[in-house]
């Protein structure tokens, strides 16, 4: 189950949510309840393809400069062909 994660920000930054540009719908994600990660976004349902995303942490005043990330969601493996099973 793949997730997009980043470390928990310092409390003084008052991060409230993250923007994730480049995914379908350009979603926003609230700060996670996870004690280790500030962003913990499930990407397991993404369709196959290449993605170039930019993530920003935002507080009520402004958003950070975006951090880029590129990754590929592979397609399903093809069905095996030419398989011959026999007793020997």
For each residue, the residues with C-beta under 8 A, 3 or more apart:
1: 42 44
2: 42 43 44
3: 40 41 42 43 44
4: 20 39 40 41 43 53 55 69
5: 37 39 40 41
6: 18 37 38 39 55 57 67
7: 36 37 38
8: 32 34 35 36 37 38
9: 13 15 31 38 57
10: 13
11: 14
12:
13: 9 10 57 59
14: 11 59 60
15: 9 18 31 38 57 58 59
16: 30 31 58 59 60
17: 28 29 30 31 58
18: 6 15 28 29 31 38 39 41 55 56 57 58
19: 26 27 28 55 56 58 63 66
20: 4 23 26 27 28 29 41 53 54 55
21: 26 53 54 55 56 66
22: 26 51 52 53 54
23: 20 26 27 43 46 51 53
24: 46 47
25:
26: 19 20 21 22 23
27: 19 20 23 41
28: 17 18 19 20 58
29: 17 18 20 32 39 41
30: 16 17
31: 9 15 16 17 18 38 39
32: 8 29 37 38 39 40
33:
34: 8 37 40
35: 8
36: 7 8
37: 5 6 7 8 32 34 40
38: 6 7 8 9 15 18 31 32 57
39: 4 5 6 18 29 31 32 55 57
40: 3 4 5 32 34 37
41: 3 4 5 18 20 27 29
42: 1 2 3 45
43: 2 3 4 23 46 73
44: 1 2 3
45: 42
46: 23 24 43 49 51 73
47: 24 73
48: 73 74 75 76
49: 46 72 73
50: 70 71 72
51: 22 23 46 70 71 72 73
52: 22 68 69 70
53: 4 20 21 22 23 68 69 70 71
54: 20 21 22 66 67 68 69
55: 4 6 18 19 20 21 39 66 67 69
56: 18 19 21 63 64 65 66 67
57: 6 9 13 15 18 38 39 63 64
58: 15 16 17 18 19 28 62 63 64
59: 13 14 15 16 62
60: 14 16
61:
62: 58 59
63: 19 56 57 58 66
64: 56 57 58 67
65: 56
66: 19 21 54 55 56 63
67: 6 54 55 56 64
68: 52 53 54
69: 4 52 53 54 55
70: 50 51 52 53
71: 50 51 53
72: 49 50 51
73: 43 46 47 48 49 51
74: 48
75: 48
76: 48
77:
78: 81
79:
80: 83
81: 78
82:
83: 80
84:
85:
86:
87:
88:
